[in-house]
Amino acid sequence: MGLEMRTQCEKCSEPLASQSAAYICVHECTFCEPCTKEMVNVCPNCGGELVKRPRPRVH
C-alpha cells in the first residue's frame, strides 16, 4: 500500500504538488516546509515526528 499523496498542507492549506517539499507523520498528516519548521517537526495531530515525504519517480 502506497502513501496517500495529499495535495495541500493541513495547517495553512498551501497547495502541494507531488514534487513539492512536504513533510508527513506516520499517519500521513501532511504539511508544507514552512509550517513544519514552525512546528519544529512535530505533528500537531498525533505528536509524532514529521519527516520529508518521498517524491514519486518522474518517468
BELGI-V484772 format. One record per residue. N is the residue number from 1. RES is the residue in one letter. NEAR is the number of other ideal C-beta (glycine too) atoms within 12 Angstrom. D_CENTER is the distance of its C-alpha to the mean C-alpha in whole Angstrom. Layout:
# BELGI-V484772
n=N res=RES near=NEAR d_center=D_CENTER
n=N res=RES near=NEAR d_center=D_CENTER
This chain:
# BELGI-V484772
n=1 res=M near=4 d_center=18
n=2 res=G near=9 d_center=14
n=3 res=L near=19 d_center=11
n=4 res=E near=15 d_center=10
n=5 res=M near=19 d_center=9
n=6 res=R near=26 d_center=8
n=7 res=T near=18 d_center=9
n=8 res=Q near=19 d_center=8
n=9 res=C near=29 d_center=7
n=10 res=E near=28 d_center=8
n=11 res=K near=25 d_center=10
n=12 res=C near=17 d_center=12
n=13 res=S near=14 d_center=11
n=14 res=E near=21 d_center=11
n=15 res=P near=15 d_center=11
n=16 res=L near=28 d_center=9
n=17 res=A near=18 d_center=11
n=18 res=S near=20 d_center=11
n=19 res=Q near=15 d_center=12
n=20 res=S near=23 d_center=9
n=21 res=A near=24 d_center=8
n=22 res=A near=36 d_center=4
n=23 res=Y near=34 d_center=3
n=24 res=I near=32 d_center=4
n=25 res=C near=27 d_center=7
n=26 res=V near=15 d_center=10
n=27 res=H near=18 d_center=10
n=28 res=E near=24 d_center=7
n=29 res=C near=30 d_center=6
n=30 res=T near=35 d_center=3
n=31 res=F near=38 d_center=4
n=32 res=C near=29 d_center=6
n=33 res=E near=23 d_center=8
n=34 res=P near=17 d_center=11
n=35 res=C near=27 d_center=10
n=36 res=T near=31 d_center=8
n=37 res=K near=15 d_center=11
n=38 res=E near=17 d_center=13
n=39 res=M near=25 d_center=12
n=40 res=V near=14 d_center=13
n=41 res=N near=20 d_center=10
n=42 res=V near=20 d_center=11
n=43 res=C near=25 d_center=10
n=44 res=P near=20 d_center=12
n=45 res=N near=18 d_center=13
n=46 res=C near=15 d_center=14
n=47 res=G near=15 d_center=14
n=48 res=G near=19 d_center=12
n=49 res=E near=19 d_center=11
n=50 res=L near=34 d_center=7
n=51 res=V near=21 d_center=8
n=52 res=K near=18 d_center=7
n=53 res=R near=30 d_center=6
n=54 res=P near=16 d_center=9
n=55 res=R near=16 d_center=11
n=56 res=P near=14 d_center=14
n=57 res=R near=7 d_center=17
n=58 res=V near=7 d_center=19
n=59 res=H near=3 d_center=22
